[in-house]
């Protein structure tokens, strides 16, 4: 992890990426003039290939998919930002802030002169309107709503001063504000139908604005004229360097790899392990980050037949050969050491001692519970086969997971669900386990996933029943004392992992490939792409 963190620090935020060598793929000198690192130039159309379409939605408030925020982050700004190098919260649209001792009142002094791309003024009333919209949407504001837990009201103190008031302590609110979930849209857009905003019919304050979005094809952004209010974590002031930013949606990893190798794309997301060596040989560079937040975890649906069965949960936790799964992936992937990833500092909890691989013990656990092995190797009890329904975010794991579970007598039927079908199944709770990760640089990320009473709404993929975890999940979000918050976080994650309600699998990495003509490629503190400081040498 220290090696990866060193690489991350060297490449992110305050440091421009250097070109790896001066030769082309065939060893010849590259075409065109070279520009020394540190002397940015403006202009050019930049192409980045994403691994998927953002499921038809470019509204950060309504989104859950990482791929979407890579686009949204360029269009909308936040009150504050998370510096990816220092880990500190720094000014953005808010130039300063004060927090009451009980963490129930947050007062922000806003930057003057900020406007939306339609010319409307960004002020305290715009902040209030955006926060009130989140509350009106409720759990449909899948990422933003949990950040506003206990929201009472927003007060417009004066045009450039706004106070957000909560009915209970909400210490995680400031960090939550850094995410694109709470990027701002213009006051005139707030009354539009959610579907229209999803389609990109809104104005943000960001350095780019949407030209057009064509589902399953591309999203094209253009530079915002007059932009001059960047995050303190960014490298320059004034407008973005790039004239045009094109996001192509290419689902096949080999096609994405080919795009950056042949110059059809300047950078790509989600580099596959088998493509890494060829990409590097072509002269491109790999850029690796491990996002903070919840690791790739088996989330038990506690109201399903098998997700609610502690014996089955325990057997699956013991049956997962994480080292074997790791062979599917390349740079940055590791065996998970806890429910939260190491980048979720300072509240990461090392739970390595709770994560075991013991298929023999898995078989014993099932046999003692009356699950007898059938003729085909699948266990049965009272005439019922032990067949679980699992939704897996990383579909390349399907066959290997199927084989691992069959070794202990558990049947996993592979279902190839498209994005819409997967969303419908999760919303209906039609699964036993949901294998998913969630990016956020605060431990509160797990509360909305595992706290009871939400029954699948928003991020709640556990359909959680009341348990001791509730007390700790609720308490950690309001604990102003860091030591107390750390104790509450540890109690919550230990309970969830010990009960196998959350079964950690892998530490997931985001691996990008970047062409040698690219300078200033970066991600934010939650591993979302940021193209404000990016420029081209050709």
N, C-alpha and C positions, 0 to 999 in steps of 0.2 A: 504494500500500500504506500510506503514512503516513496518508492521509486515513482509510482504513478502520480502521487501528489506533487512531487518535484517537477515532473513533466507538465502537470496541469498549471502550476504556478509559473513556469517558464513561458507557457504559451498563452495564458489567458490575459484578459483585461488590460493591464498596463504594459504589456509586452507585445510587440509585433512579431509575427512568425517570420523567420528567415527562410530564404529559399534553400532547399537541399541540393546544392551543387549547381553548376552552370552549364550542364550538358543536357541535350535532349535525350529521348529514349534510345536513339541509335548512337549516342556518344558525340554527336555533332553539337556545335554551338547553337543555342536557341535563336529563333528568328526575332527580329525587332530589337528596339533599344532596351537597355536595362535601366532601371531606376533604383538608386541606392535606398536601402531600408531607412526609414525615417524622413523621407522626402515625399510625402503623399501627393498624388495628383488627382484631379477631379475628372469625372466622365466615365463613360463606358456602360455597357449592359452586362450584368453579371447573371450567370445561370447556376442555380443550385438544385440538385435532384434530391427530392424527398422520397421516402420509402412508401408513402401512401397518400391518398387524398385525405383531407381533414374531415371526412365524413359529412361533407356538405355544410360545415359551419365555421365561420371566421369570427365568431363572437367569443371573446375570452371568458366572459361571465357564464356562458352556457356550455363551455367545452370541458372535456376530460382528457383529450388525446394530446400527447407530447408533440406529435407532428404538426398539429394546428398552431401551437404556440410559437413555433419557429417563424410562422408568417405573422401572426398577430403582434408579436413583440416589436416588429418593425413599424407598426401602424399606431399603436397606443403606448403612452407613457404611464408611469406610476408615480405616486407621491414620493416614494423613496426607492432606493435600489440596494441590492446586496452586492458589495464589491467582491468579485470572484477570487481576488488575490488575498486581500486582508480578512475577508469574512465579515467585515463591518457593514452596518447599515449606513448609507450615505445619502445626502440630499439629491433630489431630482425635481419634480414639480413643486415639492415643498422644500423651502430653503432652510427651515428649522422646525423644531417641534418640542413640545413639553408633554410629559406623561404624569398624571397624578400619582401620588404614592400608592393608592389602592388599585392602580391600573384600570380605572373605569372611565377616565377622561383623557382624550388625546387631542391636543390643540396644535394645529399646523399653521405656519406662516407660509403663504404661497408665493411662488415667483411671480413677478409682475411682467406683463407683456406676452404671456403665453396665449396662443390661439389654437383653435381646431382648424383642420384643413379647409373647412367651409367658411372660415373667417370669424366664427363665433368666439367669444372670449372665454378662456378657462378661468374660473373664479370659484369662490366658496360655494355659490349656488350650484355650480356644475358638479362639485364634489358631492354636495347633499343629494342632488338628483340621481347621481350614479349609485350612491349607497342605498338610497331608498328603492331604486329599481331592483337591486339585488334582493332586498327583503320581499318585494312584491313577487319576484320569481320564485322565491323559496328554494327548496331543494333542487329545482330545475337549474338554478345557478350553481352548478355542481361543484365547482372549486371555490367560488367566491363566498357562497352562503356560510360554510363552516367557519370562515375567517371572521365573519360578523356575528359569531355566537354571542347572545346576550345583548344584541344591538337595541338601543332605546331610541336614539335620535341623533341627528346631525344639526348643529346650530350654526347659522351664518352669523359670525360675530361682526365682521365687516367684509367688504369684497375680497380681501386677501387674507382673511383669518377665518378658520373653520374649526369647530370643536365637535368631536365624535364622542358620544356618551353611551356607555354600556350599563346595563342593570346589574352586572357582576364583573369581577376582574377578568380581563382578557389580555394577558401579557403577550400572547402570541400575535396579536393584531398588527403590531408594527412590522414584524418580519413578513406577515402575510401580505402586507401592502406592496411588497417588492415584486410580487408575481404578476404575470400578465392576466391572471384571472380578474384583477382589479385595475386594469388599464381603462382609461377614461374615454367615453364617447360624447359627442356634442349634445347639449341640452335639447336641441330640436329633434334629435334621433331617439331620445329616451322613450317617447310615446309610440314608437313604431312597433309593429308586431315582432315577436321574437324570431320568427322565420325570416323576416326581411333583414334583420340585423345579422342573423346567421349567414345570409347570402352576401354579406359585406356591404350592405346599404347603410353606411354610417361614416362619420368623420372622426378621426382621432387627432391627438396632438403630436404623433410620432414623426420621425424624420422621413418617413415614406408614406404615401397614400395609395390606396388600391386603385389600379386602372381597370382591371377586370379579373373575375374568377370564373373559370370553367371547370365544373366538377369532373374529376377523373382525368384532367388534362393539365391545367396550369393555373397559377395565380400570378398576376403581373403587377408589380408595384413601381411607382415612379417617385423620384426625389421630390420632397416637399420644399418648395421655395420659401425662404425666410425662416426656416427652423433655426433656433438658437437657444435652446434650453436643455442641453443634454444632461444625463446623469453625471454626478461627480466621479463615477468609475470610468467614464469614457475618456478617450485620448485627446479629443479636440473640441472646439466649439464651432458654431455655425452649421451650415448645411452638411448633409452626408456627402461623401465623395462620389458615390455611384449615381449615374443618371437613372438607371433602370435595374430592377431586381426581379428576376424571373424564377419562380419555383415550379419545376416540372415534377409531376407525380409518376414515378417509375417503380413499380412494385417488385420487379425482378432484380435481385442483387447483381447478377451478371450484367444486366443492361446498364445499371447505374455505374458499375465498375468500368464498363466500356466507355461510358460517356465522359468520365474524367480522364481516362487514358487517351482518348482520341481528341480531346479538346472541346467536345460538345457541351460539357459542363465544367465550371470552374471548381466546384466542390460537390460532394455527395454525402448523404447521411447513411448510417447503418451499413458500414462496410462488412461484408461477410468474411469469415476467417479464410476461406479458400481463395479469396481475391486479394488479400493483403500483399503477398509477395509480388504479384504481377503489377499492382498499383505502385508500389515503391520502386520497382524496376523501371517503370515508365517515367520516373522523375517526380511523381507526386509525393506528398507527405501525408502520413497518418497523424491525426489529431485525436487524442483519447481523453475522455473524462469519465469519471464515475459520479453519477448524479447523487445528490443527497435525497433523503426520504426513505420510504419503505422499500426494502429489497424485493426482488422477485420472490413472491411468497404464495404458498397454497392457502387461500382463504376459505375456511370451512363455512358453508351455508348452514348455520346452526338449526334452521327450520326444515332442512331436507332430511331424507331418510338416513343417508350415510354421513353427510357432513355433521349431523347432529349426534352421531354415534361415536363415543370416545374410543371404543375399541378399534373401529375402522380408521379413525384419525391417527391413532397411535401406530397402527400397522403401516399406514402409508408413510408416516414420518420416518419410520425405520427402514422402509423399503427403498427410499429414494437414494440412488447412487449418484451423488452430486458430482463426484470426480468424473464419472462417465459422461454425464451431461455436459461437463465443461469441455469435453473434446469437440463439441459442436461449434465452439466459439473461439474467437481470437483475442486480440489485445484487450487488456483491462478487465475481462470477466474473471471472477473468482468464486470460490465456494462461499456462500453467505456465512457470516459469523454472528448474525443476529437479525432481528426483525427490522431494525433501522440500520442503514448503511453507515460506514465509517465517516463519510463526508457530512453526516448530520451532526455537526459539532455545535456546541460542546456536549450534547446530550446523548451521544451514541453509547450503547451498552453492549459490551462484548458478551455474547451468549453461546460461544463456541462449545462450552461443555454441555449445552442442552440439545445440540444438533448432532445426531448419531446416525450411522449407517450400520444396520444389523439385520439383514434379511432373515436369519435364523430366528431371532427374537420376534420379528414380525409374524412369522409362521406360527410360533408358539402362542402369541397373543390371540391370534384368530382361532386357533384350535381350541384354546381354553374357553373361548366364548361360544363354542359350538359350531364354528364354521369348518365343515369337513371338506376335504379336497375331492372334487368330482373327477370323472374319468378323463375329462379334457384339461384337468389342472385347475379349473376355476372352482372356487369354494361355494358351497351351498349350505343353507340352513333352513329347515322347515319348508323345503321345496323352493326356496328363493335363491337365485344366483347372486353372487356378490359383484354386481355390475354398477360401476359408478359413472356419473356424468360429470365431465370436467371441461371447463373452458380455459384454454391456454393462450396467453398473450403471444408467446413465441411458438408459432405453429410447427417450426422445424423440430421441436421436441417430441411431437406426438408419438412417432414410432418407437423411439427409445424409451419414453415413459411407459408406453403400452407393454413393452418387453419387460421392463423392470417390475412393474406391478404384477404381471402374469407370473413371474418367478415366485411370488408369495401367494398366488391364488386369487388375485383381484383382477377383474375384467374391466378394461378401459376401452370403450368403443370410440373410435376416432370419428368425430363429426367435423367436417370442413364447413365452418360457418363464415359467411361473409360478414362485413362490419355491421350491417343493418340487422342481420339475424342474431349476431352475438349481442348487440345492444338490446334487442327484444328479449332474448333469453335472460340476460342479467337483470333487466328491469322486472321481469316476471318471477325471478328467483328459480328459474328452471335449470338448476344445476346442483351438484353436490359440493364441488370445489371450483374456485375461480383463481387461476394462477396469474398474478398481476403484480406490477410494481407501481409506485406512486411517487412522483418527484415533488419534494418540497424541502427546503432547508430548515425545517422546524419539526420537532417530534409530534406536534399537534396533528400532523398529517394522518396519524393512525386513528385519531378520535372519531372522525366522521366515518371511517371504514368499520370500526369494531364496537362502537358504543351501541347500546340497545335502544329500542324504541323507534328506530327510523325505518325498519322493515324494507330495506332495499332502496330507499330514496337517496338521491344524490350519489355520493361515493360509497354508500353503505352496502358493500358486497357480502357482508357476513350474515345479514338478517339476524343480528345478534339478539340473544335472549338475555335477560338480566343476569348479571354475574358480578363478582368482586372487581372485575376489570373496570366496570362503569365508574366506580368511585375514583379510581386512580386516573382514568382517562379524562374525567371532568376536572379533577383537581389540578392536573399538570398544566392545563390551559390557562389557569388563573393564578398560579403560584408566582408571586413577584420575587420571592427569595430563590435564587438559583439553586441552592443546596436542596431546598424542599422540592423544587421542580424536578431536579435530577432524581430524587428518591421516588417521586410519584411516577416518573417515566419508567424507571427501572421496575417498579412494582407492576405497572401495567404490562410492559413487554414480557416480563418473566411469567406472569400469569398466562398470557395468551400463548406463549411458546410451550410452557410446561403442559398446558391442557391441549396442545396441538390444535388450537383454534386458528393459529397462524403457524404455518410450517415453512420456515425459511428455506429457500432453494439456492439461488445464486445472487451474487453481487453483479448487477448489470452495468455494462459500460456503453457509452455512446462513442462509436468509432467513426470518424469522418475522414474523407480523403480530400486533399487540397492541392490544386495545381500550383506549380512553381511561379506562376504569374500573379498569384494572390498575395496581398499583404494585409495585415490587420484582421485576419480571420479570428473570431472569438466567440465565446459563449458567456452567458451571464452566470450569476451565482447559483442558478438552478439548472444549468446546462442547456438553456435555450439559446439558439443562435442569435447573434447580434451583428448586424452589418453596417452599423453607423460609422465605424472606424475603418471599414474595409475599402481597399482600393486596388487597382490593377496596374501592373507594369507594362502591359501591352495595349 
